Amino acid sequence: MFKRMPLAAVVSLAIGIGATTAVFSVANALLLRPLDYRDADRLAILWNRSPGLNIQEDWFSTAQYFDIKSSHSGLEQVALALGANFNLTGGSDPERVGVIRVSSNLLPMLGATPLHGQLFVPEDDAPGRPPTAILGHAFWTRRFGGAPGVVGQPIILNGVSYQVIGVMPATFRLPREVLPTLGVVEDGDVFLPLPLPNTAPTTRTREDYNIMARLKPEVTIAQAQAEMDALTARLRRDHPDVYPPHGGLTFSIVPLLDQVVGNVRLIVIVLFGAVAFVLLVACANVANLLLSRAFARQRELAVRAALGASRARIVRHLLRESLMLSFAGGALGVALAWAGVQWLQALQPPNVPRLRDIGIDWRVLLFSAGACVTAGLAACLHSLGPQHPESELPLHQSIFGLVPEGGQICGALAAMHDPGHPLFLLVRGACLLVEASAPEPGLALPWPDGLSRVAAALRPEVVQLLAHAFATGFPPPARDAVNAPHR
């Protein structure tokens, strides 16, 4: 069976399935898999917009944070963050690290649990508390070699000593694509508390803060946005000196997954449609190849039918070959897709979000298996054209190559009675061999006795055909006579 697999068909399917699988792995990571946070479908990031002032995306002031936190009833939790880059000194070489100051509820809101130590507590949101820090897993591994004893030890950031109270697990990350801070922090190496002064609820300057929120379970984005529009309308009315009427102040609520994916969603969908068309073309090419091979194998399939194989058995045989062919191409395609994903991650394109999440997981393998089955079924069904009853040749034409041409029958039955023809020698030798192994009489037919045992294994119309040929030496009867039921 494997020897019958054309290399061109395997390669064609490998290219189609490989390209489709590679793009699906990107779509799976960007569009299908939720973000690695608790209740990710209810998480959102807020943006401050003033279209009249040509401000399409801006951060928030602390007063706006308290306005939203105290007035919006559709948000279950509201958290604040502020990004910056600090200088780490002491110990080994100095290092520039990304620091994210967070309110005490932000990490728990995302479902984070520490690997070692603890998280911040609400008391850390007030000024005057001892400086504490939580280390990101990658930074902890790189800088401290993954030593658990770092908890309780001090680190020096911008000349200030912070006591390490916890270490985050490897599964938790807060990269810039999720939380685009004003401080251009690419990844959260260190988390610090964000104590706010007593004047924070009234400070409407210094719009430097990120706001993240989690919606209540029964609240949709549209409902939350409608309530937010009412809130900003009140702010424009109450503070016209800060928010001029022509500025059009609005606070937009953006689902966190939309924030991460951005405009890449449409590009991925279009690209997936393009490679799916490539797979369709590959399936068509393989189907045409199998169709041409099916025409070439007409005689083989006719012999199988003559030896008792039913149409369903022949179809199962062809389907098995097609599926083996498609899965061979699929295995090679998955290998090509894996290589493509590795190349993409090594290239590190800046405009591809969730790059670390792109990979070959069980969803991608299941999709690849489905593509293989679909390609195999499509190719098999297309190649079954010659097996349709309306296009099927009679058995005597399929076996002996008797094809009507110019109103005359030319074929091999007459050659079977020519002592000098190889076909006569082949059939006569077979008869002698069977006769020597089975001397007892078989069916009483006017042909060599040794062949009577073989007749029991043949279809009745073939028995009738060969009996007539050996008895008369004339060409076989007409189509209706040959194909008539055996009595």
C-alpha positions in Angstrom: 0.0 0.0 0.0 2.8 2.5 0.9 4.5 1.8 -2.5 1.4 3.0 -4.2 1.5 6.4 -2.6 2.7 8.9 -5.2 5.3 11.2 -3.9 3.8 14.1 -5.7 0.5 13.6 -3.9 2.1 13.3 -0.5 4.2 16.5 -1.0 1.1 18.4 -2.4 -0.9 17.4 0.7 2.0 18.2 3.0 2.2 21.7 1.6 -1.5 22.3 1.9 -2.0 20.8 5.3 1.3 22.3 6.6 0.4 25.8 5.6 -3.1 25.5 6.9 -1.9 24.0 10.2 0.7 26.7 10.7 -1.8 29.5 10.2 -4.4 27.7 12.4 -1.8 27.5 15.2 -1.5 31.3 15.0 -5.3 31.7 14.9 -5.7 29.3 17.8 -3.3 31.3 19.9 -4.7 34.7 19.0 -8.4 34.1 18.5 -9.5 30.8 20.0 -7.5 30.4 23.2 -8.5 32.7 26.1 -5.9 34.7 27.8 -4.2 33.0 30.7 -6.1 34.9 33.4 -9.1 34.0 35.5 -12.4 35.0 33.9 -10.5 36.4 30.9 -13.7 36.9 29.0 -14.8 39.5 31.6 -11.6 41.4 31.8 -11.2 44.7 30.0 -8.8 47.6 29.8 -10.0 51.2 29.8 -8.8 54.1 27.6 -9.2 57.8 27.9 -10.3 59.3 24.6 -11.0 62.9 23.5 -11.6 62.8 19.7 -12.2 66.6 19.5 -8.7 67.2 20.9 -7.3 64.5 18.5 -6.5 62.2 21.5 -7.4 58.7 20.4 -5.9 56.7 23.3 -4.6 58.1 26.5 -4.1 57.1 30.1 -6.0 58.1 33.2 -5.6 60.4 36.2 -6.2 59.2 39.8 -9.3 61.3 40.0 -10.8 59.6 37.0 -9.9 56.2 38.6 -11.9 57.1 41.7 -14.8 58.4 39.5 -15.0 55.1 37.7 -14.5 53.0 40.8 -17.2 54.8 42.8 -19.8 55.5 40.1 -19.8 52.5 37.7 -22.1 49.8 38.9 -21.4 47.3 36.1 -17.7 46.7 37.0 -17.0 44.1 39.6 -13.5 45.3 40.2 -11.3 48.2 39.1 -7.5 48.2 39.4 -4.8 50.7 38.8 -1.3 50.3 37.4 1.7 52.5 36.6 4.7 51.4 34.6 8.4 52.5 34.8 11.9 51.3 34.3 14.1 51.2 37.4 17.8 50.7 37.9 18.6 47.5 39.9 21.9 47.7 41.9 23.5 45.7 44.5 24.7 42.1 44.2 25.9 41.4 40.7 26.0 43.8 37.8 23.5 46.7 37.6 20.5 46.2 35.4 17.6 48.1 34.0 14.4 46.3 34.9 10.8 46.8 34.0 8.7 47.7 37.1 4.9 47.8 37.3 3.3 49.5 40.3 -0.1 47.9 40.9 -3.0 48.4 43.3 -3.3 45.5 45.7 -6.4 44.0 43.8 -4.8 43.9 40.3 -2.9 40.6 40.7 -5.7 38.8 42.5 -8.2 40.1 39.9 -6.1 38.4 37.2 -6.2 35.1 39.1 -2.5 35.3 40.1 -1.2 33.1 43.0 2.4 33.4 44.1 4.9 30.6 43.6 6.7 31.6 46.8 5.7 34.1 49.4 2.6 36.3 49.2 0.9 39.0 47.2 0.2 42.6 48.2 -2.5 43.4 50.7 -5.0 46.3 50.7 -2.9 48.1 53.4 -0.2 48.5 50.8 -2.4 50.9 48.8 -1.9 53.5 51.6 1.3 55.6 51.9 3.7 55.0 54.8 4.0 51.2 54.4 7.5 49.6 54.2 8.6 49.1 50.6 7.9 45.6 49.3 8.4 43.9 45.9 7.2 40.8 44.1 9.5 39.2 41.5 8.4 38.0 38.1 9.4 34.4 37.4 11.7 35.0 34.4 13.5 37.8 36.3 13.8 35.7 39.4 15.3 32.8 37.4 17.7 35.0 35.5 18.9 37.2 38.3 18.7 34.9 41.3 19.0 31.5 39.7 15.5 30.4 40.9 16.6 30.4 44.6 13.5 30.3 46.9 15.6 32.0 49.7 15.3 35.3 47.9 11.9 35.9 49.7 12.6 38.1 52.6 15.8 39.5 51.1 16.2 43.2 50.0 16.7 44.4 46.5 17.9 48.0 45.6 15.7 49.8 43.0 16.6 53.4 42.1 18.5 53.5 45.4 15.6 52.4 47.5 15.6 49.1 49.4 12.6 46.9 48.8 11.9 43.6 50.7 11.0 40.7 48.4 7.7 39.2 49.7 6.8 36.9 46.8 7.7 35.3 43.5 5.2 34.8 40.6 4.9 31.5 38.9 6.1 30.8 35.3 2.5 30.7 34.1 1.8 34.4 35.0 3.0 37.2 32.8 1.9 40.8 32.3 3.6 41.9 29.0 3.1 45.2 27.3 0.6 43.8 24.8 -1.7 43.2 27.7 -0.9 46.2 29.8 0.6 49.0 27.6 2.0 51.3 30.4 3.2 54.8 29.8 6.6 53.8 31.0 7.2 51.5 28.0 7.7 48.4 30.1 8.0 45.4 27.8 7.4 42.9 30.6 6.8 43.0 34.3 10.1 42.0 35.9 9.2 43.4 39.3 5.9 44.4 40.8 5.7 47.1 43.4 2.7 48.4 45.4 1.0 51.7 44.3 0.2 53.8 47.4 -1.9 56.8 46.6 -1.8 60.1 48.5 -4.9 61.6 50.2 -5.2 64.1 47.3 -5.5 61.4 44.6 -9.3 61.5 44.4 -9.2 65.1 43.3 -6.1 65.1 41.2 -7.1 65.4 37.5 -3.7 66.2 36.1 -0.9 63.7 35.4 -2.9 61.2 33.3 -0.3 58.5 33.5 -2.2 55.5 34.9 -3.6 52.3 33.4 -7.0 51.1 34.5 -8.1 47.4 34.2 -11.5 46.1 35.2 -13.6 43.0 35.5 -17.2 43.2 34.5 -19.9 41.6 36.5 -21.1 38.3 35.2 -24.5 39.6 33.9 -23.1 42.8 32.3 -22.1 43.0 28.7 -19.6 45.3 27.1 -22.3 47.3 25.5 -24.2 47.8 28.8 -21.0 48.8 30.6 -20.1 51.2 27.8 -23.5 52.8 27.9 -23.1 53.5 31.7 -19.6 54.7 31.1 -20.8 57.2 28.5 -23.3 58.6 31.0 -20.4 59.0 33.5 -18.2 60.9 31.1 -21.1 63.1 30.1 -21.4 64.1 33.8 -17.7 64.7 34.0 -17.8 67.0 31.0 -20.7 68.9 32.6 -19.1 69.1 36.1 -15.5 70.0 35.0 -15.7 72.0 31.8 -12.4 73.7 32.5 -10.6 70.3 32.5 -12.8 68.5 29.9 -13.9 71.1 27.3 -17.2 70.4 25.6 -15.6 70.3 22.2 -13.1 67.6 23.3 -15.7 64.9 23.5 -14.3 63.1 26.5 -15.1 59.4 26.6 -13.8 56.4 28.5 -13.7 53.3 26.3 -14.1 49.8 27.6 -12.1 47.4 25.5 -12.2 43.6 26.0 -8.7 42.5 27.0 -8.5 39.9 24.2 -9.3 42.6 21.7 -6.7 44.8 23.2 -4.1 42.1 22.8 -5.1 41.0 19.2 -5.9 44.4 17.9 -6.1 44.7 14.1 -4.3 41.3 13.6 -7.7 39.5 13.9 -8.8 40.4 10.4 -5.4 39.7 8.9 -5.3 36.2 10.5 -8.8 35.4 9.2 -8.0 36.5 5.7 -4.7 34.5 5.8 -6.4 31.4 7.1 -8.9 31.6 4.2 -6.1 31.9 1.7 -4.2 28.9 3.0 -7.5 26.9 3.2 -7.9 27.6 -0.5 -4.3 26.3 -1.0 -5.4 23.1 0.8 -8.5 22.9 -1.4 -6.3 23.1 -4.5 -4.0 20.4 -3.1 -7.0 18.1 -2.5 -8.2 18.7 -6.0 -4.7 17.8 -7.4 -4.6 14.7 -5.3 -8.1 13.7 -6.3 -7.3 14.1 -10.0 -4.2 12.0 -9.5 -6.1 9.3 -7.8 -8.8 9.5 -10.5 -6.2 8.9 -13.2 -4.7 6.0 -11.2 -8.2 4.6 -10.8 -8.6 4.4 -14.5 -5.3 2.7 -14.8 -6.4 0.2 -12.1 -9.7 -0.7 -13.8 -8.5 -4.2 -14.6 -7.2 -4.8 -11.0 -10.5 -3.7 -9.5 -12.4 -5.8 -12.0 -10.3 -8.9 -11.0 -11.1 -8.1 -7.3 -14.8 -7.9 -8.1 -14.6 -11.2 -10.1 -12.9 -12.9 -7.1 -15.9 -12.0 -4.9 -15.1 -8.6 -3.6 -18.3 -6.5 -3.2 -18.5 -2.9 -4.2 -18.5 -1.8 -0.6 -15.2 -3.8 0.0 -13.6 -2.1 -3.0 -14.7 1.3 -1.8 -13.3 0.6 1.6 -10.0 -0.5 0.0 -9.8 2.8 -2.0 -10.8 4.8 1.1 -8.1 3.2 3.1 -5.5 4.0 0.5 -6.7 7.6 0.3 -6.7 8.1 4.1 -3.2 6.5 4.4 -2.1 8.9 1.6 -3.7 12.0 3.4 -2.3 11.1 6.8 1.2 10.6 5.3 0.9 14.1 3.9 -0.6 15.3 7.1 2.3 14.0 9.2 4.8 15.7 6.9 2.6 18.9 7.0 2.6 19.0 10.8 6.4 18.7 10.8 6.5 21.6 8.3 4.0 23.6 10.5 6.1 23.0 13.6 9.2 24.2 11.7 7.4 27.3 10.6 6.2 28.1 14.1 9.8 27.7 15.4 11.0 30.0 12.7 8.3 32.6 13.5 9.2 32.6 17.2 12.9 32.9 16.4 12.2 35.8 14.1 10.3 37.7 16.9 8.2 40.0 14.7 7.1 43.0 16.8 3.6 43.1 15.2 2.5 39.5 16.2 0.8 39.4 19.6 0.9 36.4 21.9 4.0 35.1 20.1 5.0 32.9 23.0 1.5 31.2 23.0 1.8 30.1 19.4 2.6 26.4 19.1 1.4 22.9 18.2 -1.1 21.9 20.9 -3.9 19.4 21.0 -6.3 21.8 19.2 -3.9 22.2 16.3 -3.3 18.4 16.1 -7.0 17.8 16.1 -7.5 20.3 13.3 -4.7 18.7 11.3 -6.3 15.2 11.8 -9.6 16.7 10.6 -7.9 18.2 7.6 -6.4 14.8 6.8 -9.7 13.0 7.0 -11.4 15.6 4.9 -8.7 15.5 2.3 -8.7 11.7 2.2 -12.5 11.5 1.9 -12.7 14.2 -0.8 -9.9 12.5 -2.8 -11.5 9.1 -2.4 -15.0 10.2 -3.4 -13.6 12.0 -6.4 -11.6 9.0 -7.5 -14.7 6.7 -7.3 -16.0 8.2 -10.5 -15.0 5.1 -12.6 -16.8 2.8 -10.1 -20.1 4.4 -10.7 -22.6 1.9 -12.0 -23.4 4.0 -15.1 -19.7 4.1 -16.1 -18.8 0.6 -15.2 -17.6 -1.6 -18.0 -18.9 -5.2 -18.2 -16.7 -7.8 -16.4 -15.6 -9.4 -19.6 -14.3 -6.1 -20.9 -12.7 -5.1 -17.7 -10.9 -8.4 -17.2 -9.8 -9.2 -20.8 -9.6 -5.7 -22.2 -12.4 -6.2 -24.8 -13.3 -2.6 -25.7 -15.9 -1.9 -28.3 -14.2 -0.1 -31.2 -15.8 0.7 -34.6 -18.7 -1.7 -34.0 -16.4 -4.8 -33.7 -15.2 -6.7 -30.6 -11.5 -7.3 -30.3 -10.0 -8.9 -27.2 -8.3 -11.8 -25.7 -10.9 -14.5 -25.6 -10.1 -15.5 -29.1 -6.4 -15.4 -28.2 -7.1 -17.9 -25.4 -7.8 -20.6 -28.1 -4.6 -19.8 -30.1 -1.9 -22.3 -28.9 0.8 -19.8 -29.8 -0.5 -17.0 -27.7 1.0 -16.4 -24.2 -2.5 -16.0 -22.7 -3.4 -19.6 -23.9 -0.2 -20.9 -22.3 -0.9 -19.0 -19.1 -4.5 -20.3 -18.8 -3.6 -23.8 -19.8 -0.8 -23.9 -17.3 -3.1 -22.7 -14.5 -5.6 -25.4 -15.5 -2.9 -28.2 -15.3 -1.6 -26.9 -12.0 -5.1 -26.9 -10.4 -6.0 -30.2 -12.0 -2.8 -31.8 -10.5 -3.7 -30.6 -7.1 -7.4 -31.5 -7.3 -8.0 -34.6 -9.4 -11.6 -35.2 -8.2 -14.2 -33.8 -10.5 -15.7 -30.4 -9.8 -18.5 -28.6 -11.6 -19.7 -30.3 -14.8 -18.7 -27.6 -17.2 -17.4 -27.9 -20.7 -13.9 -26.6 -19.9 -10.8 -28.2 -18.4 -11.7 -30.1 -15.3 -8.8 -28.7 -13.3 -10.3 -25.3 -13.4 -13.6 -26.4 -11.9 -12.4 -25.9 -8.4 -11.5 -22.3 -9.2 -15.0 -21.7 -10.5 -16.4 -22.1 -7.0 -14.5 -18.9 -6.0 -15.6 -16.8 -9.0 -18.6 -14.7 -9.4 -21.4 -16.6 -11.4 -21.3 -14.3 -14.4 -17.5 -14.9 -14.7 -18.1 -18.7 -14.5 -20.7 -18.4 -17.3 -18.4 -16.2 -19.4 -15.3 -18.5 -19.2 -17.4 -21.7 -19.7 -18.9 -20.3 -22.9 -15.4 -19.2 -24.1 -13.8 -22.6 -23.6 -16.8 -24.4 -25.0 -17.3 -22.5 -28.2 -14.2 -20.5 -28.9 -16.3 -17.5 -29.9 -16.4 -14.0 -28.4 -18.4 -13.6 -25.3 -22.1 -13.0 -25.3 -23.6 -9.5 -25.3 -23.6 -7.2 -22.3 -27.0 -8.2 -21.1 -26.3 -11.9 -21.4 -23.0 -11.7 -19.5 -24.4 -9.5 -16.7 -27.6 -11.5 -16.3 -28.1 -13.2 -12.9 -26.7 -16.7 -12.6 -29.2 -19.4 -12.4 
